[in-house]
Amino acid sequence: MSFVLVYLFASVPIGYIVSNWLNKTDILKTGSKSSGAANVIANVGPLWGVLVGVIDLVCKGYLCTLFLHQLNLSELYLYFCVIALIIGHNWSAFLIFKGGRGVLTSIGVFCALGLYIEVLILFALLAVIGRLLIYKDSGFWTLIAIICLPFLMIGFDRELNVFLIVMSILFLVILKRILSNSPSTVLSRFPYTLINRIIWDRDILNKEKWLEQQI
């Protein structure tokens, strides 16, 4: 029963609520069509986007996972609760199973599981050096981080149960990139769209056109 409550808690669409409350914008029909912080920053404003990001990372991801730890749940039950947390954020029960990308919420979970070193390394190398100095596209660097994280965990000899939780979360993040919140694409263009979603986390190569579109 706990994982149902966790799912409903994580389903609360903070980005969607903020965007509708402030400027009556349906964030699911604007820009990347995600209810996450990045789309709120682009279409509502940096201040509110950062607020949404902090809530997703700290409240949904970090604090909720710490709270679940304090309940002394079995490893299997904890696993399902943490997975329900990411599923709720990515496929919200209140948004007809649409939602955010799950990246910040996942980072919060990773920190609560003790993966501070891995998160800091990836942030320093990819978010700072990679995005700021080499190529400014967070979708691409997020994919690189997803690929690198398991190898870092192996290098730091993390416990198997933590490794399994993280791998499941990474699978859900990739799955969300593939499924997206976008309308179904034309079948003949699906291979092209699929590649763009996996690599760039959007349907088309041009980021500016993608963020400007509305449906």
N, C-alpha and C positions, 0 to 999 in steps of 0.2 A: 504493500500500500504506500510505503514511503516514496518509492520511485514515481508513483502517479502524482503525488503532491509536489515532488521535485520538478517533474515535467511541467506541471501547471505553473509553478513559480517561475521557471525559466521561460515559459511561454509569454509572460507579460512583456509586450513589445514597447520597451521604453522609447526607442527611436521613433516609432510610429506615433506614439502618444505625444511626444514632444513636437514633432513636425506638424501634426494636426492642430495641436493647441496653439502653437505660435503663429503660423501663417496659413493654416488650413490646407497644407500641402499633403497630398497622398504620396508618401515616400515610396510606396510600392509601385507607383506609376511614373516615377521621376528618376532620372539619372541611371544608376546601376540597378534600381528597383529593389534594393536591399534596405531593410529597416535598421541596419547597423550604423555605427558611428561615422564611418567614412562618407556615406551618402548623406547623412545629416549635416556634416561639415560642409559638403559641396552645395547643398540645397537649402539649408536653414541658416547655418553660420558656425564658425569655428568654436565659439564658446559653448554652444549647445551640443555640438558634436562631441567635444571633449567631455562634457558632462555625461552624455550617453555612453561614451567609451569607458569612463571611470566606473559607472554603474555596472556595465556589462563585465568588465574585468574584475573589479573588486567585490561587488555584491553578488552577482550571479556566479562568477567563476571561483574566486578565491575564498570569500567568507562562507559561501554555501558548502564548498568542499570541506573546509575546516570544521564546520558545524556537523557535517555527516561523519567526519572522523571521530568527533566527540561522542557520537551515539554508540560507539563500540559495535558497529555492524560487522557481520562476517565479510570476508574479502569478496565473496561472490555478490552479496547484497550491495556492498559499497560500489562494486563495479557497475551494477545495473543502475544505481542511483546517479553515478557520475555520467554515465552514458545518457540517461534520461535528461540530465542537465543540458547537455549539448543538443540533443534532439529537440528539446523544448525551445531552445533559443533559435535553432535553424528552421524548425518546422512548427511554428507557434499554433496552438489550438485556437487562439483568438484571431488569427489572420488567415484562416482557411489553409493552414499548413505552409504558409510562407514565413519569411523571417530574415534573420541576419546571416552572416557568413560563418559565425562561430569562432573567429580567430581570437578576438580579445577575451572572450569567455574561456576559450581553451587555454590561453596563456595564464589566466587566473587559476585555472585548475592545475596546470603544470607547476605553478609556484606553490600552491597548497600541497602538492605531492612532494615538494622538496627539490624541484628541478631548477633552482635559482641559477646555478652556474650555467646550465645549458641555455636557459633563457637569456642570460646576460651575454653569453658568447654570440648567440645568434643575433641578438639586438645590435651588438657592437659591430659585428662583421657584415651583416646583411642590411639592417635598417639604417645604420649610420654610414658606414663606408660604402656599401653596395648602392643603396638608393640615392644617397646624397652626392657621391663622387663618381659613380660609374654609370648607372642607368636608373632614371627616376620612374620606376613603375612598381608600386608596392605589390601588385598581384603576382608579378614574376618572382620577386624576392620572397614572398610568402610560400610559393611552391618550393623554392630552393631550401627554405627553412624546414618545410615539411619533410623533404628528402634527407636533410642533414641531421635532424633531431634524433632519429633512432640510432645512428652511428655514434653520436655524442653520448647517448645513454649507455651504449655498449662500452664505450671508452671509459666512462665513469663507473662501470659495473653496477648499474642500478638493479634493484630487485625485479624478479620476473613478473610479479603481480602488477607493479607500477608500469613496467614495460608494456604489458598487455593492455592496460587501461589507455596508455598514451597512443599505442598503435590503433586502437579502436577509435579514439577521438580523431586521429589524423585521417582515418578512413572516412569518418563522417564529414570532416571538413572538405576533403576531396570530393566526396559524393555531392555535397552542397554546391561546389563549384560546377560540377557536371550538370546537375538538375536545374540549378539557378532558380530565380523567381520570375524569369522572363517568359513571355508567351511561347508556345511551341513553335519551333522553327520549321521551315520547309524541309521535307525529307531529303531532297537533293543537296541541300546545303548543310545537312546535319554533321557530316564529317568535318567540314571547315569550322562550324560552330563549336563542335566538341573539342577540337584542338585548341581553339581560342579560349574556351572556358577553362580547360585544364592548365594551360600555360599562363594566360593573362587574366583569368577570372572575369571574362566578359565575352560577349558574342561576336564582337568585331575587333579588328586589330587597332583601329584608331580610337584612342582613349577619349579624346576631346568630343568626338561625335557621339560616343557611347554615353558619356556623362550628360550631354546636352539633350538627349532624346527624351520624349515623353510619350506615353500611350494613353 
